[in-house]
Amino acid sequence: MAATLREELKRYSSGEKLPSSRALIERHRVSPVTVSRALAELVAEGLVVTRPGAGAFRAEPRRAAPRPADTSWQEIALSAEPAGDQVPRSVDATGVLATLATPAPGVIELNGGYLHPTLQPERALAAALARAGRRPGAWSRPPVGGVSELRAWFAREIGGPGGPLAASDVLITAGGQSALTAAVRALAAPGAPVLVESPTYPGMLAVARASGLRPVPVPVDADGVRTDLLADAFRASGARLFVCQPLFQNPSGAVLAAERRREVLRVARAAGAFVVEDDFARLLGHADAPPLPPTLIADDPDGTVVHVRSLTKATSPSLRVGALAARGPVLDRLHAIQVVDSFFVPGPLQEAALELVGSPAWTRHLRLIAGELAVRRQALRTALHRELPALDAAGPERRTPLGGYHLWLRLPAGTDEAALTGAALRAGVAVAAGRPYFPAEPPAAHLRLSFASAAGVGELAEGARRLRVACDELGVVVA
């Protein structure tokens, strides 16, 4: 029937009405369903249009396909730089996207940067958001620096009870990444060098390069950043900014040793430089971890440290609430950058965060994830020891990280990271290559494995087995 009507359409002009459905039924001796389906097929092909109450009509001729857009000019516009020693404006977000990508069904996620949904406090978050949404004035414009009660809570968390920080020293931000971006943009001019740990969080490198800065690596060992090399790096580069993660460093898992904490502050003060303390893992200590050291800013009387903190890692990717803490004139600049970038964090989200951290569910949740992270860390360590005993899965000098959500593996010499991550994906497990974590040429090939983003210990064991399959495929010696 559709083929017959397609031929008959050739005798009709554009917009001319076709016979009624009843006439087509009688002429071709077919059922109403057949006519209806045939017309629907022609409509899908763009040959017929139907108008309710009016009938079916021959469609207007299809217009020629539009000329493909020629965007090649953008390569010049995005790459051309004025004369002088300018830093390229291109942004490589590969390392960040690797932790944000959703794996295909059936693929075990060992490259994620957030807690698995079963570890997220979804009920507590839903209840907090519901309560926050009913607060008087919750949907009005909040203070640009943040809700005062939430600023006070962060001040106590960052500086300690009775510590050096007041609510007025804290700005509420849209998560840790937003805070980190504001701090880097505020403290370093385009084209300037910025000292970073090596290896370090790829999002930090992306922020620096997107801001036109030149990341200068300072090596990390089992005790955190090498402070002897930090002083050399300040002198050689002339940098006035150092970005670090003193607690459970990403990706190495290192905790900055006590004597190095003091040295970082001393060296930075001597250089007239700021230290951005990215305290992303403060809420991710494991149940078997010793008491955590205080923040750097708590031991900083001179305003050297700008502190970054976030609730996101310990709760949900969608709870984009964080804080910047600083003292002195730098706070005004941080405030100005934040206002220009985003105005303010939505009031209901701030109120929900305040409801959450003030509820009994908050302490229960922190105890839960502390225990779960310890169990999962050990499960992955055990599985790796069984399946891939030759790989260093415990970070520098084989120390087990007692906080955070990942293990850092040094691969055998000559291993092709890209090939291995591809083979792992074919085997059904997503892992993060180590190259994006290095600001310069890496000393060796690495992988980062997350034990927080998997569904449980069973998936971690299976993920290690699938990684072994990938290594066997490429001939990587792991035994």
C-alpha positions in Angstrom: 0.0 0.0 0.0 2.8 2.4 0.9 4.6 1.6 -2.4 1.3 2.3 -4.4 0.7 5.6 -2.6 4.4 6.6 -3.2 3.8 6.2 -7.0 0.5 8.0 -6.9 2.1 11.0 -5.1 4.1 11.7 -8.3 0.8 13.0 -9.9 0.2 15.5 -7.1 1.5 19.0 -6.7 3.2 20.1 -3.5 0.5 20.9 -0.9 -2.2 19.1 -2.8 -4.6 17.1 -0.8 -4.7 13.3 -1.1 -8.0 11.3 -1.2 -9.6 10.6 2.2 -8.7 7.5 4.1 -12.3 6.2 3.4 -11.7 6.7 -0.4 -8.4 4.9 -0.2 -9.9 2.0 1.7 -12.7 1.6 -0.9 -10.4 2.0 -3.9 -7.7 -0.4 -2.8 -9.9 -2.8 -0.8 -7.7 -2.7 2.3 -8.4 -2.2 6.0 -8.3 1.2 7.8 -5.2 -0.1 9.7 -3.4 -0.7 6.5 -4.1 2.8 5.2 -3.1 4.4 8.5 0.2 2.5 8.6 1.0 3.3 5.0 0.4 7.0 5.5 2.5 6.9 8.7 5.3 5.4 6.7 5.1 8.2 4.1 5.0 10.8 6.8 8.1 9.3 8.3 9.8 9.6 4.9 8.9 13.2 4.6 6.6 12.7 1.6 3.3 13.4 3.2 2.1 15.7 6.0 -1.1 15.2 7.9 -3.3 17.9 9.4 -5.8 16.9 12.1 -9.3 17.4 10.8 -8.1 18.4 7.3 -6.5 15.2 5.8 -3.2 14.2 4.2 -1.2 16.4 1.8 1.8 16.0 -0.4 4.7 17.5 1.5 6.9 20.4 0.2 10.0 19.2 -1.6 12.9 18.7 0.7 15.4 21.5 0.8 18.9 20.7 -0.2 21.1 19.8 2.8 22.8 22.9 4.2 26.4 23.4 3.4 28.6 21.9 6.1 30.0 24.6 8.4 33.6 25.5 7.8 35.0 26.0 11.3 38.7 25.7 10.2 39.2 29.4 10.9 38.8 28.7 14.6 42.1 26.9 14.7 43.8 30.2 14.0 41.7 32.2 16.4 42.2 29.7 19.2 45.9 29.4 18.7 47.2 32.7 17.6 49.0 34.5 20.4 50.5 38.0 20.5 54.2 38.4 20.4 56.1 37.7 23.5 56.5 34.7 25.9 52.8 33.8 26.1 51.5 30.5 27.5 49.2 28.7 25.0 45.5 29.0 25.8 44.6 25.4 24.9 43.1 23.4 27.7 43.8 19.6 28.1 41.0 18.2 30.3 41.8 14.6 29.5 42.7 13.7 33.0 39.6 15.4 34.5 37.3 13.8 32.0 38.7 10.4 32.7 37.3 10.6 36.2 33.9 12.1 35.1 33.1 9.8 32.2 30.3 7.2 32.7 31.5 3.7 31.8 29.6 1.6 29.4 27.2 -1.0 31.0 29.2 -4.0 32.3 32.4 -2.0 32.7 33.8 -1.9 36.3 34.6 1.7 37.2 38.1 1.9 38.8 38.8 5.4 37.4 36.0 7.4 39.2 36.5 10.4 41.3 33.5 10.1 43.5 31.8 7.8 46.0 29.7 5.0 44.5 26.0 5.8 44.9 25.6 3.2 47.6 28.1 5.2 49.7 26.4 8.6 49.1 24.0 9.9 51.9 21.1 10.1 49.4 18.4 9.9 52.1 20.0 12.5 54.3 20.6 14.8 51.3 17.0 14.5 50.2 15.8 15.3 53.7 18.2 18.2 54.0 17.2 19.6 50.7 13.5 19.3 51.5 14.0 21.1 54.9 16.1 23.8 53.2 13.6 24.5 50.5 11.0 25.3 53.1 13.1 27.7 55.1 11.8 31.3 55.0 13.9 33.2 52.4 15.6 30.1 51.1 14.9 31.1 47.5 15.9 34.7 47.9 19.3 36.0 46.8 21.9 34.8 49.4 24.8 36.9 50.6 27.5 37.0 47.9 30.1 35.6 50.3 27.8 32.8 51.5 25.3 32.1 54.2 26.9 33.2 57.5 26.1 30.0 59.4 27.7 27.9 56.7 30.8 30.2 56.7 31.1 29.8 60.4 30.8 26.0 60.2 33.6 25.9 57.6 35.7 28.2 59.7 35.5 25.8 62.7 36.2 22.8 60.4 39.2 24.3 58.7 40.8 26.2 61.6 39.7 24.0 64.5 37.5 24.9 67.4 38.8 28.2 68.8 41.2 28.4 65.9 42.4 31.4 64.0 39.6 31.6 61.4 36.4 33.6 61.7 33.3 33.2 59.5 34.4 36.4 57.8 37.6 34.7 56.6 35.6 32.1 54.6 33.9 32.4 51.2 31.4 29.7 50.0 32.1 28.4 46.6 30.5 26.1 44.1 32.6 23.1 45.0 36.4 22.5 45.3 37.2 22.9 41.6 35.5 26.4 41.6 37.5 27.4 44.7 40.7 26.1 43.2 40.1 28.1 40.0 39.3 31.3 41.9 42.4 30.9 44.0 44.8 30.3 41.1 43.4 33.2 39.0 43.5 35.5 42.0 47.1 34.8 43.0 49.0 34.5 39.7 49.0 36.7 36.7 48.7 35.2 33.2 52.1 33.9 32.0 53.4 33.5 35.5 54.9 30.3 36.8 53.1 28.3 39.5 54.7 25.5 41.5 52.8 22.3 41.7 53.4 18.9 43.1 54.6 16.1 40.7 52.5 14.1 40.2 49.4 16.1 41.0 45.7 16.4 40.4 45.1 16.8 36.6 42.3 19.3 37.3 44.9 21.6 38.9 47.1 21.5 35.8 44.0 22.2 33.6 43.1 25.2 35.8 46.6 26.6 35.6 47.0 26.2 31.9 43.5 27.5 31.2 44.5 30.6 33.2 47.6 31.1 31.1 50.0 30.0 33.9 53.1 27.8 33.5 53.0 24.8 35.9 56.5 24.1 37.4 56.8 20.6 38.9 58.2 19.9 42.4 58.6 16.1 43.1 56.7 14.3 45.8 57.9 11.3 47.8 56.4 9.2 50.6 56.5 12.2 53.0 54.9 14.7 50.6 56.5 17.4 48.6 60.3 17.6 48.6 60.9 20.8 50.5 64.6 21.0 49.6 63.5 21.1 45.9 60.7 23.5 46.7 63.1 26.2 47.8 65.2 25.6 44.6 62.0 25.8 42.5 61.0 29.1 44.0 64.5 30.5 43.3 64.8 29.2 39.8 61.3 30.1 38.6 60.5 33.3 40.5 57.1 31.8 41.3 54.9 33.5 43.9 52.4 30.6 44.2 52.6 26.9 45.3 49.6 24.6 45.1 49.7 21.4 47.2 47.6 18.7 48.8 49.3 18.0 52.2 46.8 15.3 53.2 46.4 12.1 51.2 47.8 13.7 48.1 46.2 12.9 44.8 47.5 10.6 43.3 50.3 9.4 45.5 48.3 9.2 48.8 51.2 10.9 50.7 50.7 12.8 53.9 53.1 15.8 54.3 55.5 15.0 57.2 55.5 17.3 60.3 58.9 18.8 59.7 58.0 19.4 56.0 54.8 21.2 57.0 56.9 23.8 58.9 59.4 24.0 56.0 56.7 24.6 53.4 55.5 27.6 55.3 59.0 28.9 56.0 60.1 28.5 52.3 57.0 30.2 51.0 57.3 33.1 53.4 60.9 33.6 52.4 59.9 33.7 48.7 57.1 36.1 49.4 54.7 33.5 48.0 51.2 32.1 48.7 50.5 28.5 49.4 47.1 27.1 48.1 46.2 24.2 50.4 43.8 21.9 48.5 42.4 19.8 51.4 40.2 17.7 49.3 40.4 14.4 51.3 40.0 15.7 54.9 36.6 14.0 55.2 37.9 10.8 53.6 40.1 9.4 56.3 39.9 5.7 56.8 38.7 4.0 60.0 42.2 2.7 60.7 43.9 6.1 60.1 45.6 7.8 63.1 44.4 11.3 64.1 44.8 13.6 61.2 47.2 16.6 61.3 45.7 20.1 61.4 45.4 22.1 58.3 48.4 24.2 57.2 46.3 27.4 57.5 45.7 26.5 61.2 49.5 26.8 61.8 49.9 29.9 59.6 49.9 33.2 61.5 50.9 35.4 58.5 48.3 34.8 55.9 50.6 32.7 53.6 48.0 29.9 53.1 44.8 30.0 51.1 42.7 27.0 52.0 40.4 25.1 49.7 37.8 22.7 51.1 34.7 20.9 49.7 31.8 18.7 50.8 31.5 17.1 47.4 33.9 14.2 47.6 32.4 12.9 50.9 28.8 13.3 49.8 27.6 13.5 46.2 29.0 14.9 42.9 25.9 17.2 42.8 26.5 18.8 46.2 28.7 21.5 44.7 29.4 23.3 47.9 33.0 24.3 49.0 34.9 27.0 50.7 37.9 29.3 50.4 39.6 30.5 53.6 42.2 33.2 53.7 43.3 36.2 55.8 44.4 39.6 54.8 43.8 41.7 51.6 44.0 38.5 49.5 40.5 37.7 50.7 39.1 40.7 48.9 40.7 39.7 45.7 39.3 36.1 46.0 35.9 37.6 46.7 36.0 39.8 43.6 37.1 36.9 41.4 34.3 34.6 42.7 31.7 37.3 42.3 32.7 38.0 38.7 32.8 34.3 37.9 29.5 33.1 39.4 27.9 35.8 41.6 27.0 33.3 44.4 26.2 29.7 45.2 22.4 29.1 45.1 20.8 29.7 48.5 18.9 26.4 48.7 22.0 24.4 48.1 23.9 26.3 50.8 20.9 25.8 53.2 20.8 22.1 52.3 24.5 21.7 53.1 24.0 23.4 56.4 21.1 21.2 57.2 23.1 18.1 56.3 26.2 18.9 58.4 24.1 19.9 61.3 22.1 16.7 61.5 23.0 13.4 63.3 23.1 11.7 59.9 26.3 13.6 59.1 28.5 12.0 61.8 26.9 8.6 61.0 27.7 9.0 57.3 31.3 10.0 58.0 31.8 6.9 60.2 30.2 4.8 57.5 32.5 5.9 54.7 35.6 5.7 56.9 34.9 2.1 57.6 33.8 1.3 54.0 36.9 3.0 52.5 39.2 1.0 54.7 37.5 -2.2 53.8 37.6 -1.4 50.1 41.2 -0.3 50.1 42.3 -3.5 51.7 40.1 -5.6 49.3 41.7 -3.9 46.3 45.2 -4.3 47.8 44.5 -8.0 48.4 43.2 -8.5 44.9 46.1 -6.7 43.3 48.6 -8.8 45.4 46.9 -11.9 44.2 46.5 -10.9 40.5 49.3 -8.4 39.9 51.9 -8.9 42.6 54.7 -7.1 40.7 52.9 -3.8 40.6 53.5 -1.3 43.4 49.9 -0.7 44.5 50.7 1.2 47.7 52.1 4.5 46.6 55.6 5.7 47.4 57.8 3.2 49.2 54.8 0.8 49.3 53.1 2.8 52.1 49.4 2.1 52.3 47.3 5.3 52.1 45.1 5.6 55.1 42.8 8.2 53.5 41.5 9.2 50.1 39.9 6.8 47.6 42.6 5.5 45.3 45.8 3.5 44.9 48.8 4.6 42.7 50.5 1.9 40.8 54.0 2.1 39.3 54.1 0.0 36.1 57.0 -2.0 34.8 59.5 -0.2 32.7 58.5 0.1 29.1 54.8 -0.3 29.7 52.6 1.6 27.3 50.0 3.3 29.5 47.6 4.2 26.7 47.7 0.7 25.3 47.1 -0.8 28.8 44.2 1.4 29.6 42.7 0.5 26.2 43.2 -3.2 26.8 41.7 -2.8 30.3 38.6 -1.2 28.8 38.3 -4.1 26.3 38.6 -6.5 29.3 35.7 -4.6 31.0 37.5 -2.4 33.6 38.1 1.4 33.4 41.4 2.6 34.9 43.1 6.0 34.8 46.5 6.4 33.1 49.2 8.2 35.1 50.5 10.5 32.4 47.9 13.3 32.9 49.0 13.6 36.6 52.5 14.8 35.6 53.2 18.5 34.6 56.3 17.4 32.7 57.7 14.1 31.4 56.9 11.3 33.9 59.7 9.3 35.5 57.7 6.0 34.9 54.4 4.7 33.7 51.6 4.6 36.3 47.9 3.8 36.8 45.5 5.2 39.3 42.8 2.9 40.6 39.8 4.1 42.6 38.3 1.8 45.2 35.4 4.2 46.1 33.7 4.3 42.7 33.1 0.5 42.4 30.0 -1.2 43.7 31.7 -3.2 46.3 34.5 -5.6 47.2 33.3 -8.2 44.7 33.6 -5.7 41.9 37.1 -4.7 43.1 38.3 -8.3 43.0 36.8 -8.8 39.5 38.3 -5.5 38.4 41.8 -6.6 39.4 41.2 -9.9 37.6 40.2 -8.1 34.4 43.2 -5.8 34.7 45.4 -8.9 34.8 43.7 -10.1 31.6 44.7 -6.7 30.0 48.3 -7.1 31.2 48.5 -10.6 29.8 47.2 -9.4 26.4 50.0 -6.8 26.2 52.7 -9.0 27.7 53.1 -6.8 30.8 55.0 -8.8 33.5 52.9 -8.6 36.7 54.0 -11.8 38.5 
